Each structure stands twice: as C-alpha cells, then as structure tokens.
C-alpha cells in the first residue's frame, strides 16, 4: 500500500493585523498589551520554590515542603501579585535580583526551621559492618570443598592418570518390561 504524500500548507499573511504589528514595532517594550505580569510573578516564585525544595532535599520532609510553600505565599511579592492578578498591567515584573533575594530569604527561613526542629538530613553516608559467624554452614561447606580440591590436586600430582569415582554415581539398568531402574554403586567397588 502506497502512502499518500501530504500537501504542504500554503503560507499566508500573518495572523496579526498590520496595525498590531506596527504597534509592537514602535512600542518601547517587547511585551504585548495583554501581558499579565502578576501571573508571571506568581509562576516565577512557585518555580523558584520548587527548584529549591528539590535541589536541597527538603521534599523528603513534609514539614519543610509545607513551610517553603507557606513562606512563598506569605512573601510580599506573592501577595502583591495575587492582589493584582485580576487587573492587567500596573504590576512590574520582578527582576532577577529580586528573585535571587527571595531565594536567599527562603533558604535562611528553612535553615532556621531546621535548626528549631532539629531536622537532620537523611542523605548522610552510613557504614554498615557485617560480622560473619564462625559457625556459618556456608563457610563450612566452602572450606570442606577447598580442602577436598587441595587433596585431589595433591593426589593428581602423585598419579596424573588416576580417576576418582564418587560413591553417589548411579547406574541405569533396564528391566524386562523396558523400565529404567537406578542402582547405586556400593563404596567397596570403587576403583582408585
């Protein structure tokens, strides 16, 4: 099945009218007239708060997360922005320095709270020491296996052509009915 090629959309005139384009070009600010700076301020404060909470690990403690959120809502920038949220314009977008000052104030506030609540960070490195028991069954098996291997290596050094048959090997015998019967070899028949 052959796919049909899509037709390219023809580009027409811009969506904005000529008057709006001229107004934007001639105006000193690059912001459109319907710009709501209070909404942008609230979004900036929220994103800064969540970045700090994630970056400094406060998300591990619910109390610290809630304290950071309440600090943001009680901050003067946030309160001014929420008061002027419905009205367009009249509120100046905060500068980068103002947002950095807010970030530093939030860090100081949470640090004081951590000292007050005596919260210790949970991401410290801990050394866990495991003591092995002397009577451990697995260790005893390993030691027995090693001793057996050493004895076998010594025996092979003396007689390189020797073959050791273990007592647990089984032979298969077939009966008259065709059934397979397993028979264990006795220890005294072992050839060394």
C-alpha positions as CSV (number, residue, x, y, z in Angstrom):
1,X,0.0,0.0,0.0
2,X,1.5,3.3,-1.1
3,X,1.2,6.2,1.3
4,X,-0.2,9.4,0.0
5,X,2.0,12.5,0.4
6,X,0.6,15.3,2.5
7,X,0.1,18.5,0.7
8,X,2.2,21.4,2.2
9,X,0.1,24.1,3.7
10,X,0.4,27.4,1.9
11,X,1.8,30.2,4.0
12,X,-0.5,33.2,4.0
13,X,-0.3,36.6,5.6
14,X,0.5,36.8,9.4
15,X,-2.3,36.3,11.9
16,X,-1.9,39.7,13.4
17,X,-3.2,42.8,11.7
18,X,-0.9,45.4,10.2
19,X,-1.8,47.9,13.0
20,X,-0.9,45.4,15.7
21,X,2.5,44.7,14.0
22,X,3.3,48.4,13.8
23,X,2.3,48.9,17.4
24,X,4.7,46.2,18.6
25,X,7.5,47.5,16.4
26,X,7.0,51.1,17.5
27,X,6.5,50.4,21.2
28,X,9.5,50.5,23.5
29,X,8.6,47.4,25.5
30,X,8.6,44.0,23.9
31,X,5.6,42.8,26.0
32,X,2.3,42.6,24.3
33,X,-0.6,44.7,25.6
34,X,-2.5,41.8,27.1
35,X,0.5,40.7,29.2
36,X,-0.2,39.8,32.8
37,X,2.9,40.3,34.8
38,X,1.4,39.3,38.1
39,X,0.6,35.9,36.8
40,X,4.3,35.6,35.6
41,X,5.5,36.7,39.1
42,X,3.5,34.0,40.8
43,X,4.8,31.4,38.4
44,X,8.4,32.6,38.9
45,X,8.0,32.3,42.7
46,X,6.5,28.9,42.5
47,X,9.1,27.5,40.2
48,X,11.9,29.0,42.3
49,X,10.4,27.4,45.4
50,X,10.0,24.0,43.9
51,X,13.6,24.2,42.5
52,X,15.0,24.9,45.9
53,X,12.9,22.2,47.6
54,X,14.1,19.6,45.1
55,X,17.7,20.8,45.0
56,X,18.2,21.0,48.7
57,X,16.3,17.8,49.5
58,X,13.5,19.4,51.5
59,X,11.0,17.2,49.7
60,X,11.9,14.4,52.0
61,X,10.3,16.1,54.9
62,X,6.7,17.1,54.6
63,X,7.1,19.9,57.2
64,X,9.8,21.6,55.2
65,X,7.9,21.4,52.0
66,X,4.8,22.9,53.6
67,X,7.0,25.6,55.3
68,X,8.5,26.6,52.0
69,X,5.1,26.8,50.4
70,X,3.7,28.9,53.2
71,X,6.7,31.2,53.1
72,X,6.2,31.7,49.4
73,X,2.5,32.6,49.9
74,X,3.3,35.0,52.8
75,X,6.1,36.8,50.9
76,X,5.4,40.4,49.8
77,X,6.0,39.7,46.1
78,X,3.5,36.9,46.0
79,X,0.9,38.8,48.0
80,X,1.2,41.9,45.7
81,X,1.0,39.6,42.6
82,X,-2.1,37.8,43.9
83,X,-3.8,41.1,44.8
84,X,-3.3,42.4,41.2
85,X,-3.9,39.1,39.4
86,X,-7.3,40.2,38.0
87,X,-6.2,43.6,36.8
88,X,-4.0,43.7,33.7
89,X,-0.9,45.8,33.9
90,X,0.0,48.0,36.8
91,X,2.4,45.5,38.3
92,X,6.1,45.4,37.4
93,X,7.7,42.1,36.6
94,X,10.3,41.2,39.3
95,X,14.0,41.5,38.3
96,X,16.4,38.6,38.5
97,X,18.0,40.1,41.6
98,X,14.6,40.3,43.3
99,X,14.0,36.6,42.7
100,X,17.5,35.8,44.0
101,X,16.8,37.8,47.1
102,X,13.6,35.8,47.6
103,X,15.6,32.5,47.1
104,X,18.1,33.6,49.8
105,X,15.4,34.6,52.2
106,X,13.7,31.3,51.8
107,X,16.9,29.4,52.4
108,X,17.5,31.3,55.6
109,X,14.0,30.8,56.8
110,X,14.1,27.0,56.2
111,X,17.6,26.8,57.8
112,X,16.2,28.4,61.0
113,X,13.3,26.0,60.9
114,X,15.6,23.0,60.5
115,X,17.6,24.2,63.5
116,X,14.5,24.7,65.5
117,X,13.0,21.3,64.6
118,X,16.5,19.6,64.8
119,X,16.0,18.0,61.4
120,X,19.0,16.0,60.3
121,X,19.4,15.3,56.5
122,X,18.6,11.7,55.6
123,X,21.2,11.6,52.8
124,X,24.3,11.0,55.1
125,X,26.6,8.1,54.3
126,X,26.4,5.3,56.8
127,X,29.0,2.5,57.2
128,X,27.3,-0.9,57.8
129,X,29.6,-3.5,59.2
130,X,28.6,-7.1,58.7
131,X,30.1,-9.7,61.0
132,X,30.4,-13.2,59.7
133,X,29.8,-16.0,62.1
134,X,32.4,-18.7,62.6
135,X,29.9,-21.5,62.6
136,X,28.3,-20.4,59.4
137,X,27.1,-23.5,57.4
138,X,28.0,-22.0,54.0
139,X,31.5,-21.2,55.2
140,X,32.0,-24.7,56.4
141,X,30.8,-26.1,53.1
142,X,33.2,-23.8,51.2
143,X,36.1,-24.9,53.5
144,X,35.4,-28.6,53.0
145,X,35.2,-28.1,49.2
146,X,38.5,-26.3,49.2
147,X,40.1,-29.0,51.3
148,X,38.8,-31.7,49.0
149,X,40.1,-29.8,46.0
150,X,43.5,-29.5,47.5
151,X,43.6,-33.2,48.4
152,X,42.6,-34.1,44.8
153,X,45.2,-31.8,43.4
154,X,47.9,-33.4,45.6
155,X,46.7,-36.9,44.5
156,X,46.8,-35.9,40.9
157,X,50.3,-34.6,41.3
158,X,51.3,-38.1,42.5
159,X,49.3,-40.1,39.9
160,X,48.3,-38.0,36.9
161,X,46.4,-40.9,35.2
162,X,44.1,-41.6,38.2
163,X,40.3,-41.2,38.0
164,X,38.2,-40.9,41.1
165,X,34.7,-42.2,41.0
166,X,32.4,-41.0,43.7
167,X,30.1,-43.2,45.7
168,X,27.0,-41.3,44.6
169,X,27.1,-42.2,40.9
170,X,24.2,-44.3,39.7
171,X,23.9,-46.9,37.0
172,X,20.9,-47.3,34.9
173,X,19.6,-50.9,34.4
174,X,16.8,-51.8,32.2
175,X,14.3,-54.4,33.2
176,X,12.5,-56.9,31.0
177,X,9.5,-54.6,30.7
178,X,11.7,-51.8,29.4
179,X,11.6,-49.7,32.6
180,X,14.7,-47.9,33.7
181,X,15.9,-48.7,37.2
182,X,18.6,-46.8,39.0
183,X,21.1,-48.7,41.1
184,X,23.7,-47.1,43.4
185,X,27.2,-48.5,43.4
186,X,28.4,-49.7,46.8
187,X,31.5,-48.0,48.2
188,X,33.7,-51.1,48.3
189,X,33.5,-51.4,44.4
190,X,35.2,-48.1,43.9
191,X,38.4,-48.1,41.7
192,X,41.1,-45.6,42.5
